Amino acid sequence: MTLLPRSLLAIFLLFISCTWSYAETGHRVGQTAPGFELTSLEGDKVSLDSLTQQGHVLLVFWATECVYCYAHISDFNALHDHYHDRGLTVAAINIAGEYAQEVREYARSNDLKYLVLADRLDNLDVAEDYHVVGTPTLVLVNPENRILFYGHNLPDVGKWLKE
């Protein structure tokens, strides 16, 4: 049995420690949400600051090929319908690098009622800023730009919003 040369072992251990530390530096509850400015399907520039001025924001990092994202469309529509007048904006950020026309057709054919941001490559930068690894990734941001929730399951937004 041949052992790894010390230099390869050192590189491997460095890679593992860097990967682990990267995973540990993801955004956590209480941290400031990274700002962004992206384009909506309607062609409007939308910033996180402009959204949080209206209230809480649920960022949904998604892709058209994501079956879990598709399965939650009715949940996101319901959140939009129930809480939009109470200050919640559901903002879907497409992170598959898809062109706006593809995203527009998907949103239309699946009756997405909430805000969809499809600024192709800039969306990927935002996903990187938020350390998004998979879809859907959900981030709830309060009006002070603080992260209240970060995960892959649908949060109970009602506990943060006034009924």
C-alpha positions as CSV (number, residue, x, y, z in Angstrom):
1,M,0.0,0.0,0.0
2,T,1.4,3.4,-1.1
3,L,0.9,6.4,1.2
4,L,0.3,9.8,-0.2
5,P,3.4,12.0,-0.4
6,R,3.4,14.6,2.3
7,S,2.9,17.4,-0.2
8,L,-0.3,15.8,-1.5
9,L,-1.5,15.1,2.0
10,A,-0.8,18.7,2.9
11,I,-2.8,20.0,-0.1
12,F,-5.7,17.7,0.6
13,L,-5.9,18.8,4.2
14,L,-5.7,22.4,3.2
15,F,-8.5,21.9,0.7
16,I,-10.7,20.1,3.3
17,S,-10.1,22.9,5.9
18,C,-10.8,25.6,3.3
19,T,-14.0,23.9,2.2
20,W,-15.1,23.4,5.7
21,S,-14.4,27.0,6.7
22,Y,-16.3,28.2,3.6
23,A,-19.3,26.2,4.6
24,E,-19.0,27.7,8.1
25,T,-19.0,31.3,6.8
26,G,-22.4,31.1,5.1
27,H,-24.9,33.7,6.2
28,R,-26.6,33.1,9.5
29,V,-29.6,34.5,11.3
30,G,-28.9,37.9,12.6
31,Q,-26.3,38.9,10.0
32,T,-26.8,41.7,7.5
33,A,-28.2,40.5,4.2
34,P,-25.9,41.4,1.2
35,G,-27.4,44.1,-0.9
36,F,-28.1,43.8,-4.6
37,E,-29.8,45.4,-7.6
38,L,-31.3,43.1,-10.1
39,T,-33.8,43.4,-13.0
40,S,-37.3,42.1,-12.8
41,L,-39.1,40.3,-15.6
42,E,-40.9,43.7,-16.3
43,G,-37.5,45.3,-16.8
44,D,-37.4,47.3,-13.6
45,K,-34.3,47.6,-11.5
46,V,-35.0,46.2,-8.0
47,S,-32.7,46.5,-5.0
48,L,-32.8,44.7,-1.7
49,D,-33.0,48.2,0.0
50,S,-36.1,49.2,-2.1
51,L,-37.8,45.9,-1.1
52,T,-37.0,46.1,2.6
53,Q,-38.3,49.7,2.7
54,Q,-41.7,48.1,2.0
55,G,-41.3,45.4,4.7
56,H,-40.0,41.9,5.0
57,V,-38.5,40.0,2.0
58,L,-38.5,36.3,1.3
59,L,-35.7,35.6,-1.2
60,V,-36.3,32.4,-3.1
61,F,-33.2,31.2,-5.0
62,W,-34.5,28.8,-7.6
63,A,-34.2,27.3,-11.1
64,T,-36.8,26.3,-13.7
65,E,-35.5,22.7,-13.6
66,C,-35.8,22.4,-9.8
67,V,-38.6,20.1,-9.0
68,Y,-38.7,21.2,-5.4
69,C,-39.0,24.8,-6.5
70,Y,-41.9,23.8,-8.8
71,A,-43.6,21.9,-6.0
72,H,-43.5,25.1,-3.8
73,I,-45.0,27.5,-6.3
74,S,-48.4,27.2,-4.7
75,D,-46.9,27.9,-1.3
76,F,-45.0,31.0,-2.6
77,N,-48.2,32.2,-4.3
78,A,-50.1,31.6,-1.0
79,L,-47.5,33.6,1.0
80,H,-47.7,36.4,-1.6
81,D,-51.5,36.4,-1.5
82,H,-51.8,36.3,2.3
83,Y,-48.9,38.6,3.4
84,H,-48.2,41.0,0.5
85,D,-50.6,43.6,1.9
86,R,-48.9,43.1,5.3
87,G,-45.5,44.0,3.9
88,L,-44.0,40.8,2.7
89,T,-42.4,40.6,-0.8
90,V,-41.6,37.2,-2.2
91,A,-38.7,37.7,-4.6
92,A,-37.6,34.8,-6.7
93,I,-34.0,35.0,-7.9
94,N,-33.3,32.6,-10.8
95,I,-29.8,31.2,-10.4
96,A,-29.6,28.8,-13.3
97,G,-28.2,31.3,-15.7
98,E,-31.3,31.1,-17.8
99,Y,-32.3,33.9,-20.2
100,A,-35.1,36.2,-19.1
101,Q,-37.4,34.9,-21.9
102,E,-37.1,31.4,-20.6
103,V,-37.8,32.5,-17.1
104,R,-40.7,34.8,-18.3
105,E,-42.3,31.8,-20.1
106,Y,-41.9,29.6,-17.0
107,A,-43.4,32.3,-14.7
108,R,-46.4,32.8,-17.1
109,S,-47.1,29.1,-17.7
110,N,-46.9,28.3,-13.9
111,D,-48.8,31.4,-12.8
112,L,-46.1,32.9,-10.5
113,K,-47.8,35.8,-8.7
114,Y,-44.7,37.1,-6.9
115,L,-41.7,39.2,-8.0
116,V,-39.3,37.3,-10.3
117,L,-35.8,38.6,-10.8
118,A,-34.1,37.3,-13.9
119,D,-30.8,39.3,-14.4
120,R,-29.0,36.2,-15.6
121,L,-25.3,36.6,-14.6
122,D,-25.9,39.2,-11.9
123,N,-28.3,36.7,-10.2
124,L,-25.4,34.3,-10.0
125,D,-23.3,36.9,-8.2
126,V,-26.1,37.4,-5.7
127,A,-26.4,33.7,-5.1
128,E,-22.6,33.6,-4.5
129,D,-22.9,36.5,-2.0
130,Y,-25.6,34.5,-0.2
131,H,-23.6,31.3,-0.3
132,V,-26.4,29.5,-2.1
133,V,-25.5,25.8,-2.6
134,G,-28.8,24.3,-3.8
135,T,-32.3,25.2,-4.8
136,P,-34.6,26.2,-3.4
137,T,-32.7,28.3,-0.8
138,L,-34.9,30.6,1.2
139,V,-33.8,33.7,3.0
140,L,-36.1,35.9,5.0
141,V,-34.8,39.4,5.5
142,N,-36.4,42.0,7.8
143,P,-36.8,45.7,7.1
144,E,-33.5,46.4,8.8
145,N,-31.8,44.1,6.3
146,R,-31.1,41.4,8.9
147,I,-31.5,37.7,8.0
148,L,-34.3,36.1,10.1
149,F,-34.2,32.7,8.3
150,Y,-31.8,30.9,6.0
151,G,-32.6,27.4,4.8
152,H,-34.3,25.1,2.4
153,N,-37.6,24.6,4.0
154,L,-40.5,27.0,3.9
155,P,-40.3,29.3,7.0
156,D,-43.3,30.2,9.2
157,V,-43.2,33.8,8.1
158,G,-46.4,34.6,10.2
159,K,-44.3,34.6,13.4
160,W,-42.3,37.6,12.0
161,L,-45.2,39.5,10.4
162,K,-48.1,41.2,12.0
163,E,-51.4,39.4,11.5
